[in-house]
């Protein structure tokens, strides 16, 4: 494997990141460009309700105006292709919690029209839809069943990354469209409540679902001592269970955020009881920033992956499944 081959492959590939929750600013968008990122699912709602989420989307609309040389909104997979052609990063607005729907099913379509393409059903704890992974899992509520049906209808992907196993299983069975773990790691490599057991990975794959593999170091086998090689090992572990056609990247890049941000994430509703403690957070060596994305392609080549397998995992699989979910 030579560097030129790896760079050429990276440049010719569609590079899709299934979850970025970074500090949004021009420096970050420039780093996305440096990394050759074609498109990403970018979090605009975690604990926020309807109004605060609308405010976050309003802010992102300003980012689109101020940084139109670097980023563009994505409403369809054709927009992803367009971003690739124009050398920009396409932005899919995404939620990590269904909180913003509040108790109004009609809000689902409103957010779809605003560019929201992926929504996680619950973030770590209970909401009106179902249960997160850090408390007793009561499963999908009756209202949750209606929300899943409406997300299927309008074309928003159901995400189960931080969702409890029972709720996840019930969403997988209820959905008529593919659902995803946009950013997860295998429990088989490290036992952690956020990691998915082999049978969970197999179940979502067998039901036509999708798995984005994260590199969030606290959930990796070697923790903060992890490298990009450990990340590729984790991706391969998932592929060996689910097959290479329904696996992709979902880094969970938190680039640019301070400790206060992580404190907000790890407390219920952003302020209440403490749910978990990540400890030190540092991304794996070799892919510490979005700008280092080409190193991931190079490492896959180094591990003996074929170019076709790399292209699938780096983006083609994500685009195919989104095309189905978005009803194109």
Secondary structure, 3 states (H helix, E strand, C coil): CCHHHHHHHHHHCCCEEEEECCCCCHHHHHHHHHCCCCEEEEEEECCCCHHHHHHHHHHHHHHHHHCCCCEEECCCHHHHHHHHHHCCEEEEEEECCHHHHCCCCHHHHHHHHCCEEEEECCCCCCCCCCCECCCCCCCCCHHHHHHHHHHHHHCCEEECCCECHHHHHHHHHHCCCCCEEEEECECCCCCCCCCECHHHHHHHHHCCCEEEECCCHHHCCCHHHCEHHHHHHHHHHHHHHHCCCCEEECCCECCCCCHHHHHHHCEHHHCCCECCCCCCCCCCECCCCHHHHHHHHHHHHHCCCCHHHHHHHHHHHHHHHHHHHCCC
